[in-house]
Amino acid sequence: MKFEFKFIDKKQGSVKDDILSGLTVSLALVPEAVAFAFVAGVSPIIGLYGAFMMGLVTSILGGRPGMISGATGAMAVVMVSLVKQGNELAGASEMMGLQYLFATLILVGIIQMSAGFFRLGKFIRLVPHSVMMGFVNGLAIVIFLSQLNMFKMGGEWLSGSQLFTMLALVFGTMAIMLILPKISKAIPAALVGILVISGIVIFGGIETETVKSFIQAGGGTGIKAGLPTFNIPIIPFNLETLKFIFPYALILASVGLIESLMTLNLVDELTETRGSGNRECVAQGAANMLNGFFGGMGGCAMIGQSIINIKSGGRNRLSGIVAAVSLLAFILFASAYIEMIPIAALVGVMFMVVIGTFAWSTFNVMNKIPLADLIVIILVTVMTVIFDLAIAVLAGVIVAALVFAWENAIRIRARKRIDEHGIKHYEIYGPLFFGSTTLFNSKFDIQNDPNEVIIDFKESRIMDQSAIEAINKLAERYQKEGKTIHLRHLSKDCTKLIKKAERICDVNIVEDPNYFVAIDNYKHLLGKTP
């Protein structure tokens, strides 16, 4: 029996839906931003500022309406080393480590914006579906495992009545989110769940961990603060500083863009719309640069909060703007109320996100897809959990590309025949590229072939410089044997790169293909294929 879990309604958003979903997301952003700030070793306020600026800028300028950005764990684990080494490098207070973080974020912004301006966002198309499935499965597991930390207090697992209370509140939130949409979809189920469970805890006098106790357990005092202020990072502006921060900036920029573009791709699929990867790169860069000047911890797209948003009906830029502005309002005016929200309610929402994020269809297709694709799905899932998203996606793409290259390398074929004039014809089928040149060369019997040979590439395609060199060497071998060779149906740029082409290439303006070979030639790389 096919298992389906309908989590996302594919509908157009409205102003009401965007406002309510934005408010829901802002509530879920608070503990996430605080938790990731603790991971990075910075103040919770810096994490909240980062979430506010990331969310606002990317909602206004980004390439994916409805997608939420903020402080993320994937970038926080890199930042903790940066802040620590920054303190050691300065040999001063912890504030110096922060200054290096802010300077790095400015450089991250420049790198990410450059990626957008040079239109590198389009390379997300190279990510195969198997990697995408592994990505969402791994991320769902990571989100689930991160929420388990909420069942600890003082480093120890909850037990007894505290554990039962926490579980009851979590399952209560999940039950509301499951049942309410069947009754009415006027208000986001996640928002109702948070408000109802918060009311039960506050008015029922139930003792359980709240946002305030969570912050205090991490060494913070609360979320109340003023507006972020403009500051230029106070660090030495020299080559040594650049050498220190550049590797971190490159890693942070890469991790941020990969996670953001993968999340964009996922939201595209869930909403059956299409965003702009290049525009998102520019927006992510602008947001991180702003964080560097205004004291936020930076970040990237957040898959959990993005799914909460679209599940709650948020489809337009207004939803992200409302989430960011609401978060700032909490910091400025409503900190006392937000700190009263029980952590259990937010954990329940995130558990529902886990259920909605995981690609349950994986179990249905396991015995129907090629073994290589299944291995890629499992590999990316495991590596996302063990390492991080960027490493997992890169590894998945590399493995998928190698499998693709191998499968295409063994597809090269040659149909052989001798016509009535005694001329031998080799009709080549399949792509000729670096992986298939060895098999291609094995198809020819140079010593026993007649004095005149025709190699026809009508059903083949020359893909790269390795293929060109293979043809050149084959032609030379035939000529050394004193035999005449003709090459037919090659593209114009192939003909230009074949040695002695004027003597061995038969040019047919009507039938010859017109495409560009991917070689180390910038002019050719810019050529457009039909």
LOGU-313211 format. One record per residue (C-alpha): residue in one letter; x, y, z. Coordinates in steps of 0.2 Angstrom, whole numbers, plus 2048, in hexadecimal, padded with zeros to 3 digits. Last residue first. Layout:
N
(rec 'a'; (X; Y; Z))
...
***
This chain:
530
(rec 'p'; (868; 87A; 769))
(rec 't'; (878; 87B; 773))
(rec 'k'; (87E; 88D; 777))
(rec 'g'; (890; 891; 777))
(rec 'l'; (898; 899; 786))
(rec 'l'; (8A2; 889; 78A))
(rec 'h'; (8A9; 88A; 778))
(rec 'k'; (8B0; 89C; 77B))
(rec 'y'; (8B7; 897; 78B))
(rec 'n'; (8C1; 888; 784))
(rec 'd'; (8C5; 87A; 78F))
(rec 'i'; (8BA; 86E; 786))
(rec 'a'; (8A7; 86B; 787))
(rec 'v'; (8A3; 869; 774))
(rec 'f'; (897; 874; 76C))
(rec 'y'; (888; 86F; 762))
(rec 'n'; (883; 870; 74F))
(rec 'p'; (880; 85F; 747))
(rec 'd'; (885; 85B; 735))
(rec 'e'; (877; 856; 72A))
(rec 'v'; (874; 866; 720))
(rec 'i'; (886; 86D; 720))
(rec 'n'; (88E; 85D; 71C))
(rec 'v'; (8A0; 85D; 71F))
(rec 'd'; (8AA; 84C; 71C))
(rec 'c'; (8B9; 84D; 729))
(rec 'i'; (8C9; 845; 724))
(rec 'r'; (8D3; 851; 719))
(rec 'e'; (8CD; 862; 71F))
(rec 'a'; (8CD; 85B; 731))
(rec 'k'; (8E0; 859; 731))
(rec 'k'; (8DF; 859; 744))
(rec 'i'; (8CD; 859; 74A))
(rec 'l'; (8CA; 869; 755))
(rec 'k'; (8C1; 873; 747))
(rec 't'; (8B7; 864; 742))
(rec 'c'; (8B0; 862; 754))
(rec 'd'; (8AB; 875; 754))
(rec 'k'; (8A1; 872; 745))
(rec 's'; (898; 863; 74B))
(rec 'l'; (89D; 852; 745))
(rec 'h'; (892; 848; 739))
(rec 'r'; (89F; 83E; 72F))
(rec 'l'; (8B1; 83A; 732))
(rec 'h'; (8BB; 832; 724))
(rec 'i'; (8CA; 827; 725))
(rec 't'; (8D6; 822; 718))
(rec 'k'; (8E3; 814; 71C))
(rec 'g'; (8F6; 815; 71C))
(rec 'e'; (8F8; 80C; 72C))
(rec 'k'; (8FE; 81C; 734))
(rec 'q'; (8EF; 825; 72D))
(rec 'y'; (8E3; 819; 737))
(rec 'r'; (8ED; 81C; 747))
(rec 'e'; (8ED; 82F; 744))
(rec 'a'; (8DA; 82E; 742))
(rec 'l'; (8D8; 825; 752))
(rec 'k'; (8E3; 831; 75B))
(rec 'n'; (8D9; 840; 755))
(rec 'i'; (8C8; 837; 75A))
(rec 'a'; (8CE; 833; 76B))
(rec 'e'; (8D5; 845; 76D))
(rec 'i'; (8C4; 84C; 769))
(rec 'a'; (8BB; 840; 775))
(rec 's'; (8C7; 846; 783))
(rec 'q'; (8C3; 858; 77F))
(rec 'd'; (8B1; 856; 783))
(rec 'm'; (89F; 850; 77D))
(rec 'i'; (8A0; 84A; 76B))
(rec 'r'; (88E; 843; 768))
(rec 's'; (889; 833; 75F))
(rec 'e'; (87B; 82E; 754))
(rec 'k'; (882; 837; 744))
(rec 'f'; (894; 834; 74A))
(rec 'd'; (899; 82A; 73A))
(rec 'i'; (8AA; 822; 738))
(rec 'i'; (8AF; 81E; 726))
(rec 'v'; (8BD; 813; 722))
(rec 'e'; (8C7; 810; 712))
(rec 'n'; (8D6; 805; 711))
(rec 'p'; (8CD; 7F6; 718))
(rec 'd'; (8CD; 7F2; 72B))
(rec 'n'; (8D8; 7E4; 731))
(rec 'q'; (8E5; 7EF; 739))
(rec 'i'; (8DA; 7FC; 740))
(rec 'd'; (8CD; 7F1; 748))
(rec 'f'; (8C2; 7FE; 751))
(rec 'k'; (8B6; 7FC; 75F))
(rec 's'; (8C3; 7FC; 76D))
(rec 'n'; (8C6; 80F; 76A))
(rec 'f'; (8B4; 813; 76F))
(rec 'l'; (8B5; 808; 77F))
(rec 't'; (8C5; 812; 784))
(rec 't'; (8BD; 823; 77F))
(rec 's'; (8AD; 820; 78A))
(rec 'g'; (8B1; 829; 79A))
(rec 'f'; (8B9; 838; 792))
(rec 'f'; (8AB; 83B; 786))
(rec 'l'; (8A2; 833; 777))
(rec 'p'; (88F; 832; 779))
(rec 'g'; (886; 824; 772))
(rec 'y'; (885; 81B; 761))
(rec 'i'; (893; 81B; 754))
(rec 'e'; (891; 815; 742))
(rec 'y'; (8A1; 80D; 73C))
(rec 'h'; (8A1; 80A; 72A))
(rec 'k'; (8AE; 800; 720))
(rec 'i'; (8B0; 804; 70E))
(rec 'g'; (8B1; 7F5; 702))
(rec 'h'; (8A7; 7FD; 6F4))
(rec 'e'; (898; 7F3; 6F8))
(rec 'd'; (897; 7F9; 70A))
(rec 'i'; (8A0; 7F1; 719))
(rec 'r'; (896; 7F2; 729))
(rec 'k'; (89A; 7F6; 73C))
(rec 'r'; (88E; 7FD; 749))
(rec 'a'; (897; 805; 757))
(rec 'r'; (891; 807; 768))
(rec 'i'; (895; 813; 777))
(rec 'r'; (889; 80F; 785))
(rec 'i'; (896; 80A; 791))
(rec 'a'; (89C; 81B; 795))
(rec 'n'; (88A; 821; 798))
(rec 'e'; (888; 816; 7A7))
(rec 'w'; (899; 81B; 7AE))
(rec 'a'; (896; 82E; 7AC))
(rec 'f'; (885; 82D; 7B4))
(rec 'v'; (88C; 823; 7C2))
(rec 'l'; (89A; 82F; 7C4))
(rec 'a'; (88D; 83E; 7C4))
(rec 'a'; (882; 835; 7D1))
(rec 'v'; (891; 832; 7DC))
(rec 'i'; (897; 845; 7DA))
(rec 'v'; (886; 84C; 7DD))
(rec 'g'; (883; 841; 7ED))
(rec 'a'; (894; 846; 7F4))
(rec 'l'; (891; 859; 7F0))
(rec 'v'; (87F; 857; 7F8))
(rec 'a'; (886; 84E; 808))
(rec 'i'; (895; 85A; 80A))
(rec 'a'; (889; 869; 809))
(rec 'l'; (87C; 862; 814))
(rec 'd'; (887; 85D; 823))
(rec 'f'; (891; 84F; 82A))
(rec 'i'; (888; 840; 833))
(rec 'v'; (876; 844; 82F))
(rec 't'; (878; 84B; 81E))
(rec 'm'; (885; 83D; 81A))
(rec 'v'; (878; 830; 81E))
(rec 't'; (86A; 837; 813))
(rec 'v'; (876; 83B; 805))
(rec 'l'; (87D; 829; 805))
(rec 'i'; (86B; 821; 806))
(rec 'i'; (865; 82B; 7F8))
(rec 'v'; (875; 828; 7ED))
(rec 'i'; (874; 816; 7F1))
(rec 'l'; (861; 815; 7EB))
(rec 'd'; (866; 81F; 7DB))
(rec 'a'; (874; 812; 7D7))
(rec 'l'; (868; 803; 7DA))
(rec 'p'; (85D; 80A; 7CD))
(rec 'i'; (84B; 80E; 7D2))
(rec 'k'; (83C; 803; 7D5))
(rec 'n'; (841; 7F9; 7E5))
(rec 'm'; (844; 809; 7EF))
(rec 'v'; (835; 812; 7E7))
(rec 'n'; (828; 810; 7F4))
(rec 'f'; (834; 812; 803))
(rec 't'; (83B; 822; 7FC))
(rec 's'; (829; 829; 7FA))
(rec 'w'; (82A; 82E; 80C))
(rec 'a'; (835; 83C; 807))
(rec 'f'; (837; 844; 819))
(rec 't'; (833; 856; 81A))
(rec 'g'; (820; 855; 81F))
(rec 'i'; (824; 849; 82D))
(rec 'v'; (833; 853; 833))
(rec 'v'; (828; 863; 832))
(rec 'm'; (81C; 85A; 83D))
(rec 'f'; (82A; 857; 84A))
(rec 'm'; (82E; 86A; 848))
(rec 'v'; (81D; 86F; 84D))
(rec 'g'; (81D; 863; 85C))
(rec 'v'; (82E; 86A; 861))
(rec 'l'; (827; 87C; 861))
(rec 'a'; (819; 877; 86D))
(rec 'a'; (825; 86D; 878))
(rec 'i'; (830; 87C; 87A))
(rec 'p'; (822; 885; 884))
(rec 'i'; (81F; 897; 87F))
(rec 'm'; (822; 8A2; 88E))
(rec 'e'; (831; 8AA; 886))
(rec 'i'; (826; 8B1; 878))
(rec 'y'; (81C; 8BB; 884))
(rec 'a'; (82A; 8C3; 88D))
(rec 's'; (833; 8C7; 87D))
(rec 'a'; (824; 8D0; 876))
(rec 'f'; (82B; 8E2; 872))
(rec 'l'; (83C; 8E3; 86A))
(rec 'i'; (842; 8D1; 868))
(rec 'f'; (830; 8CB; 864))
(rec 'a'; (82E; 8D9; 858))
(rec 'l'; (83E; 8D4; 84F))
(rec 'l'; (837; 8C2; 84D))
(rec 's'; (826; 8CA; 847))
(rec 'v'; (830; 8D4; 83A))
(rec 'a'; (839; 8C4; 833))
(rec 'a'; (829; 8B9; 833))
(rec 'v'; (81F; 8C7; 82B))
(rec 'i'; (82C; 8CA; 81D))
(rec 'g'; (82C; 8B7; 81A))
(rec 's'; (81A; 8B6; 818))
(rec 'l'; (819; 8C6; 80E))
(rec 'r'; (824; 8BE; 801))
(rec 'n'; (816; 8B2; 7FB))
(rec 'r'; (811; 8A0; 7FE))
(rec 'g'; (80D; 89F; 810))
(rec 'g'; (7FF; 893; 813))
(rec 's'; (804; 88B; 823))
(rec 'k'; (80C; 87C; 81A))
(rec 'i'; (815; 889; 810))
(rec 'n'; (81C; 891; 81F))
(rec 'i'; (81F; 882; 82A))
(rec 'i'; (829; 87B; 81B))
(rec 's'; (834; 88A; 81A))
(rec 'q'; (837; 889; 82C))
(rec 'g'; (83D; 878; 82B))
(rec 'i'; (847; 87B; 81B))
(rec 'm'; (850; 88A; 821))
(rec 'a'; (859; 895; 814))
(rec 'c'; (86A; 89C; 819))
(rec 'g'; (873; 8A3; 828))
(rec 'g'; (87A; 8B3; 82F))
(rec 'm'; (880; 8B5; 841))
(rec 'g'; (879; 8C7; 843))
(rec 'g'; (883; 8D6; 848))
(rec 'f'; (87D; 8E4; 83C))
(rec 'f'; (88C; 8E5; 830))
(rec 'g'; (88F; 8D2; 82E))
(rec 'n'; (87C; 8CF; 82E))
(rec 'l'; (87A; 8DA; 820))
(rec 'm'; (887; 8D0; 816))
(rec 'n'; (87E; 8C0; 81A))
(rec 'a'; (86D; 8C8; 814))
(rec 'a'; (875; 8CE; 804))
(rec 'g'; (87D; 8BE; 800))
(rec 'q'; (86D; 8B4; 803))
(rec 'a'; (864; 8C0; 7F7))
(rec 'v'; (871; 8BF; 7EA))
(rec 'c'; (871; 8AC; 7EA))
(rec 'e'; (85E; 8AC; 7EB))
(rec 'r'; (85E; 8B6; 7DB))
(rec 'n'; (869; 8A9; 7D2))
(rec 'g'; (85E; 89B; 7D8))
(rec 's'; (84D; 8A2; 7D2))
(rec 'g'; (83E; 89A; 7D7))
(rec 'r'; (831; 88E; 7CF))
(rec 't'; (820; 889; 7D4))
(rec 'e'; (818; 878; 7D7))
(rec 't'; (817; 87C; 7EA))
(rec 'l'; (820; 86D; 7F1))
(rec 'e'; (82C; 86B; 7E2))
(rec 'd'; (831; 87E; 7E2))
(rec 'v'; (833; 87D; 7F5))
(rec 'l'; (83F; 86E; 7F3))
(rec 'n'; (849; 877; 7E6))
(rec 'l'; (84A; 887; 7F1))
(rec 't'; (850; 87C; 800))
(rec 'm'; (85D; 875; 7F5))
(rec 'l'; (862; 886; 7EF))
(rec 's'; (863; 88D; 801))
(rec 'e'; (86C; 87E; 808))
(rec 'i'; (879; 87E; 7FA))
(rec 'l'; (87B; 891; 7FB))
(rec 'g'; (87D; 891; 80E))
(rec 'v'; (88A; 883; 80E))
(rec 's'; (894; 88B; 800))
(rec 'a'; (894; 89C; 808))
(rec 'l'; (899; 895; 819))
(rec 'i'; (8A7; 88B; 811))
(rec 'l'; (8AD; 89A; 807))
(rec 'a'; (8AC; 8A6; 816))
(rec 'y'; (8B5; 89A; 821))
(rec 'p'; (8C3; 898; 814))
(rec 'f'; (8C4; 8AB; 812))
(rec 'i'; (8C4; 8B0; 825))
(rec 'f'; (8D6; 8AB; 829))
(rec 'k'; (8DF; 8B0; 819))
(rec 'l'; (8D5; 8C0; 819))
(rec 't'; (8DB; 8C4; 82A))
(rec 'e'; (8ED; 8C1; 826))
(rec 'l'; (8EB; 8CC; 816))
(rec 'n'; (8E6; 8DB; 820))
(rec 'f'; (8D7; 8E4; 827))
(rec 'p'; (8DA; 8E1; 83A))
(rec 'i'; (8C9; 8DE; 842))
(rec 'i'; (8BB; 8E9; 849))
(rec 'p'; (8AD; 8E4; 83E))
(rec 'i'; (8A4; 8F4; 837))
(rec 'n'; (894; 8F7; 842))
(rec 'f'; (882; 8FB; 83E))
(rec 't'; (876; 8F8; 84C))
(rec 'p'; (869; 8EA; 84F))
(rec 'l'; (859; 8F0; 857))
(rec 'g'; (857; 8EE; 86A))
(rec 'a'; (857; 8DE; 875))
(rec 'k'; (84B; 8D2; 87D))
(rec 'i'; (84F; 8C0; 879))
(rec 'g'; (854; 8B9; 88B))
(rec 't'; (862; 8B7; 897))
(rec 'g'; (86D; 8AA; 88E))
(rec 'g'; (878; 89D; 895))
(rec 'g'; (871; 88E; 88B))
(rec 'a'; (865; 889; 899))
(rec 'q'; (85F; 89B; 89A))
(rec 'i'; (85A; 89B; 888))
(rec 'f'; (850; 88A; 88A))
(rec 's'; (848; 891; 89B))
(rec 'k'; (842; 8A0; 891))
(rec 'v'; (83C; 896; 882))
(rec 't'; (832; 88B; 88E))
(rec 'e'; (836; 87B; 897))
(rec 't'; (827; 873; 8A0))
(rec 'e'; (81E; 876; 8B0))
(rec 'i'; (80B; 877; 8AD))
(rec 'g'; (802; 886; 8B5))
(rec 'g'; (7F2; 882; 8AB))
(rec 'f'; (7F1; 894; 8A5))
(rec 'i'; (803; 894; 89E))
(rec 'v'; (804; 882; 898))
(rec 'i'; (7F3; 881; 891))
(rec 'g'; (7F4; 892; 888))
(rec 's'; (805; 88D; 881))
(rec 'i'; (7FE; 87D; 87A))
(rec 'v'; (7F0; 886; 872))
(rec 'l'; (7FB; 894; 86B))
(rec 'i'; (808; 888; 864))
(rec 'g'; (7FB; 87D; 85C))
(rec 'v'; (7F1; 88B; 855))
(rec 'l'; (800; 892; 84C))
(rec 'a'; (805; 881; 845))
(rec 'a'; (7F3; 87E; 83F))
(rec 'p'; (7F4; 88E; 835))
(rec 'i'; (7E3; 897; 836))
(rec 'a'; (7D5; 896; 82A))
(rec 'k'; (7D9; 884; 825))
(rec 's'; (7CA; 87D; 82F))
(rec 'i'; (7C4; 86C; 835))
(rec 'k'; (7D0; 860; 82C))
(rec 'p'; (7DE; 86C; 82E))
(rec 'l'; (7DB; 86C; 841))
(rec 'i'; (7DE; 859; 843))
(rec 'l'; (7F0; 857; 83E))
(rec 'm'; (7F7; 867; 845))
(rec 'i'; (7ED; 865; 855))
(rec 'a'; (7F3; 853; 857))
(rec 'm'; (805; 859; 855))
(rec 't'; (803; 866; 862))
(rec 'g'; (7FC; 85A; 86E))
(rec 'f'; (809; 84D; 86A))
(rec 'v'; (816; 85A; 870))
(rec 'l'; (80D; 85F; 87F))
(rec 'a'; (80A; 84D; 885))
(rec 'l'; (81D; 849; 881))
(rec 'm'; (823; 858; 88C))
(rec 't'; (817; 853; 89A))
(rec 'f'; (81C; 841; 899))
(rec 'l'; (82F; 846; 89A))
(rec 'q'; (82D; 852; 8A8))
(rec 's'; (822; 845; 8B2))
(rec 'g'; (830; 838; 8B1))
(rec 's'; (83F; 83C; 8A7))
(rec 'l'; (848; 84A; 89D))
(rec 'w'; (859; 846; 896))
(rec 'e'; (867; 84E; 89E))
(rec 'g'; (872; 85C; 897))
(rec 'g'; (86A; 869; 8A3))
(rec 'm'; (859; 865; 89C))
(rec 'k'; (857; 859; 88D))
(rec 'f'; (848; 855; 883))
(rec 'm'; (84C; 865; 878))
(rec 'n'; (85B; 85C; 872))
(rec 'l'; (84F; 850; 869))
(rec 'q'; (84A; 85E; 85E))
(rec 's'; (85B; 85E; 856))
(rec 'l'; (859; 84B; 852))
(rec 'f'; (849; 84E; 849))
(rec 'i'; (850; 85D; 83F))
(rec 'v'; (85F; 852; 83A))
(rec 'i'; (854; 844; 835))
(rec 'a'; (849; 84F; 82A))
(rec 'l'; (859; 856; 822))
(rec 'g'; (85F; 845; 81E))
(rec 'n'; (84F; 841; 815))
(rec 'v'; (84E; 851; 80C))
(rec 'f'; (860; 850; 806))
(rec 'g'; (85E; 83D; 801))
(rec 'm'; (84F; 841; 7F7))
(rec 'm'; (858; 850; 7EE))
(rec 'v'; (867; 845; 7EB))
(rec 's'; (85C; 838; 7E2))
(rec 'h'; (854; 846; 7D8))
(rec 'p'; (864; 84C; 7D0))
(rec 'v'; (86E; 85C; 7D5))
(rec 'l'; (874; 863; 7C5))
(rec 'r'; (866; 86F; 7C4))
(rec 'i'; (86D; 878; 7D4))
(rec 'f'; (87A; 87E; 7C7))
(rec 'k'; (86E; 88C; 7C2))
(rec 'g'; (873; 895; 7D2))
(rec 'l'; (884; 899; 7CA))
(rec 'r'; (87D; 8A8; 7C1))
(rec 'f'; (88D; 8B3; 7C2))
(rec 'f'; (883; 8C0; 7CB))
(rec 'g'; (87C; 8B3; 7D7))
(rec 'a'; (88C; 8AB; 7DB))
(rec 's'; (893; 8BC; 7DD))
(rec 'm'; (886; 8C0; 7EA))
(rec 'q'; (88B; 8B0; 7F3))
(rec 'i'; (89D; 8B5; 7F4))
(rec 'i'; (89A; 8C7; 7F9))
(rec 'g'; (88E; 8C1; 807))
(rec 'v'; (89A; 8B5; 80D))
(rec 'l'; (8A7; 8C3; 80E))
(rec 'i'; (89C; 8CD; 819))
(rec 'l'; (898; 8BE; 823))
(rec 't'; (8AB; 8BB; 826))
(rec 'a'; (8AC; 8CD; 82D))
(rec 'f'; (89E; 8C9; 839))
(rec 'l'; (8A6; 8B9; 83F))
(rec 'y'; (8B7; 8C2; 841))
(rec 'q'; (8AE; 8CF; 84C))
(rec 'l'; (8A6; 8C1; 856))
(rec 'g'; (8B6; 8B9; 85A))
(rec 'm'; (8BC; 8CA; 860))
(rec 'm'; (8AE; 8CB; 86C))
(rec 'e'; (8B4; 8BB; 875))
(rec 's'; (8C1; 8C5; 87D))
(rec 'a'; (8D3; 8C6; 877))
(rec 'g'; (8E1; 8BC; 870))
(rec 'a'; (8DB; 8C2; 85F))
(rec 'l'; (8E0; 8B1; 856))
(rec 'e'; (8D9; 8A7; 865))
(rec 'n'; (8C8; 8B1; 864))
(rec 'g'; (8C7; 8AF; 852))
(rec 'q'; (8CB; 89C; 853))
(rec 'k'; (8BC; 89A; 85F))
(rec 'v'; (8B0; 8A5; 854))
(rec 'l'; (8B5; 89C; 844))
(rec 's'; (8B4; 88B; 84C))
(rec 'v'; (8A2; 88F; 852))
(rec 'm'; (89E; 896; 841))
(rec 'v'; (89F; 886; 838))
(rec 'v'; (893; 87D; 843))
(rec 'a'; (887; 88C; 842))
(rec 'm'; (887; 88B; 82F))
(rec 'a'; (87E; 87B; 82E))
(rec 'g'; (874; 87F; 83E))
(rec 't'; (86B; 88D; 836))
(rec 'a'; (867; 8A0; 83A))
(rec 'g'; (859; 8A5; 82E))
(rec 's'; (851; 8A3; 81E))
(rec 'i'; (83F; 8A0; 819))
(rec 'm'; (838; 89B; 808))
(rec 'g'; (827; 8A2; 804))
(rec 'p'; (82D; 8AB; 7F4))
(rec 'r'; (83C; 8A3; 7ED))
(rec 'g'; (849; 8AE; 7E4))
(rec 'g'; (84D; 8B9; 7F2))
(rec 'l'; (84D; 8CC; 7F3))
(rec 'i'; (83E; 8D0; 7FF))
(rec 's'; (83D; 8BF; 808))
(rec 't'; (850; 8BD; 808))
(rec 'v'; (853; 8CE; 810))
(rec 'l'; (846; 8CC; 81E))
(rec 'g'; (84A; 8BA; 823))
(rec 'm'; (85D; 8BC; 823))
(rec 'm'; (85B; 8CC; 82D))
(rec 'f'; (850; 8C5; 83A))
(rec 'a'; (859; 8B4; 83B))
(rec 'g'; (869; 8BD; 83E))
(rec 'y'; (862; 8C8; 84B))
(rec 'l'; (85B; 8B9; 854))
(rec 'g'; (86C; 8B0; 853))
(rec 'i'; (875; 8C0; 85A))
(rec 'i'; (868; 8C1; 868))
(rec 'p'; (86C; 8AF; 86D))
(rec 's'; (87E; 8B4; 870))
(rec 'v'; (88C; 8AB; 867))
(rec 'g'; (894; 89A; 868))
(rec 'a'; (88E; 893; 857))
(rec 'v'; (884; 885; 85F))
(rec 'f'; (87D; 892; 86C))
(rec 'a'; (878; 89D; 85D))
(rec 'f'; (870; 88E; 854))
(rec 'a'; (865; 88A; 864))
(rec 'v'; (85F; 89D; 865))
(rec 'a'; (85B; 89E; 852))
(rec 'e'; (851; 88D; 853))
(rec 'p'; (849; 892; 863))
(rec 'v'; (842; 8A2; 85C))
(rec 'l'; (83F; 89D; 84A))
(rec 'a'; (830; 892; 84E))
(rec 'l'; (826; 8A2; 855))
(rec 's'; (82B; 8AB; 845))
(rec 'v'; (825; 89D; 83A))
(rec 't'; (813; 89E; 842))
(rec 'l'; (813; 8B1; 840))
(rec 'g'; (818; 8AF; 82D))
(rec 's'; (80A; 8A2; 82B))
(rec 'l'; (7FD; 8AE; 832))
(rec 'i'; (803; 8BC; 827))
(rec 'd'; (805; 8B2; 817))
(rec 'd'; (7F4; 8A9; 819))
(rec 'k'; (7EB; 8BA; 81C))
(rec 'v'; (7F4; 8C2; 80D))
(rec 's'; (7EF; 8B3; 802))
(rec 'g'; (7F9; 8A4; 7FC))
(rec 'q'; (7F5; 89A; 7EC))
(rec 'k'; (7F3; 887; 7EF))
(rec 'k'; (7FD; 877; 7EF))
(rec 'd'; (7F8; 871; 800))
(rec 'i'; (808; 869; 808))
(rec 'f'; (807; 85B; 815))
(rec 'k'; (7FE; 84D; 80D))
(rec 'f'; (806; 83D; 813))
(rec 'e'; (806; 82F; 807))
(rec 'f'; (80A; 81C; 80A))
(rec 'k'; (807; 811; 7FB))
(rec 'm'; (800; 800; 800))
***
